[in-house]
Amino acid sequence: MANIALLHGTDHVIKKPEYALGKETNDYGKGFYFALLPEMAKEWACKQNTNGFINEYTFDFGDLRVLNLLDGNHTVLNWIAMLLKHRIFTINDEIAQDAKDYIIEYF
């Protein structure tokens, strides 16, 4: 994966993306979120009938390791494990907590 255009929808212009400014409780943690399709970026840019922007960046992945959950090597359980790791919610049942821990550990 060489240079690729990445899109970020938001309510303001962001000239340079920065890692770790997001919330720990976002779906994938503090990362800077990108979309490949304009439709997806638009969904994030305009919330509750507000205007928004689609910021576009060209990124050279070089030797970076990229987790692509759509590459055919992962299942929906890998995606669910990422969400379970970062989202905050209450679990009142020991079996449910065990299930959460199992999915995070093995997926």
N, C-alpha and C positions, 0 to 999 in steps of 0.2 A: 504494500500500500504506500504509494508515494504522496504527492500533493493531492489534496481533496478539498472541495468547497464544503464548508460547514456553516449551518445557519443557527442563529440563536434568537428566539422571539422574546421580546420584553417590552416594558413600557417606556424605555429610554434607550438612547444610543450608547453603546459600549464600544469604544474604539479598540481597546485591547482586553481580551479575556484574561481573567486572573483566577487561578485555582484557589480553593478554600475560602472564598468569600460567601459561599452559600451556607445553608443551614445543614447541620448534621442530620436532621430528621428528613431531609429530602430523600426521594426514592433511592438514590445511589450515593448518599452522603454529600459532602461539601464540594463535589466536583462542579465544573462548569458544563452545563448541558447543551448539547447540540442536536440538531435535526438534519437529516439529509434532504427532506422534502419540504418545499415552501408551505404546504398545507399544514404540516405538523408545527412548524415554527409559528405560523399564524395563530394556531390554537393557543399557544403559550403567550403570544404577544398581546392579544386583545381579550382581556378578561372583564366580565361584567360590563359590557357595552362601553369600553374605553378604547381609545386609540392606542396603537402600539407600533413597534419597529421590528423589522427583521434585520439583524446584523449579520453580515456575511464575512467569513474569514477563510483564507486559504492556509491550510496547515500541512507542514511536511512531517509525516509520521516517522520518517527515518528509521531508526532502529528501535522505536518504542514498541512495547508489547501492548496489543489492543485486545480488550475483551469484547468480542462481538457475539452477543447472545443469539444472533440470527444466522450464524455461520454453519448450522447443521450439526455441530458437535455438542450442542446444549439442548436442554429440554425446558419446559415451562417451570420446572422445579428450580432450575438455576436462577431464573428471573425472580421467582417467589422468594428464594433464599436471600437475594439482594434486598428485596423489599422488607422482609422480616428483620434483617439485620439493622436497618436504619429507621424504619417507621416506629413511632411510639404508640402503643395501645396497651390496654389492660388485659391480662389473661388471668382469669379466676379459677382455672382448672389445672390440676397437676398434669393430666394427660395432654392437654393442649400445650402446656409449657414444654413438656418432653418432646412433643411433635415439632414445635418451633425449633428447639435446640438441635434435634436430629436433622431437620432440613438445612439449617445453617451450617452444621458441621459437614454434612455429606454432599451438599450441592453448592 
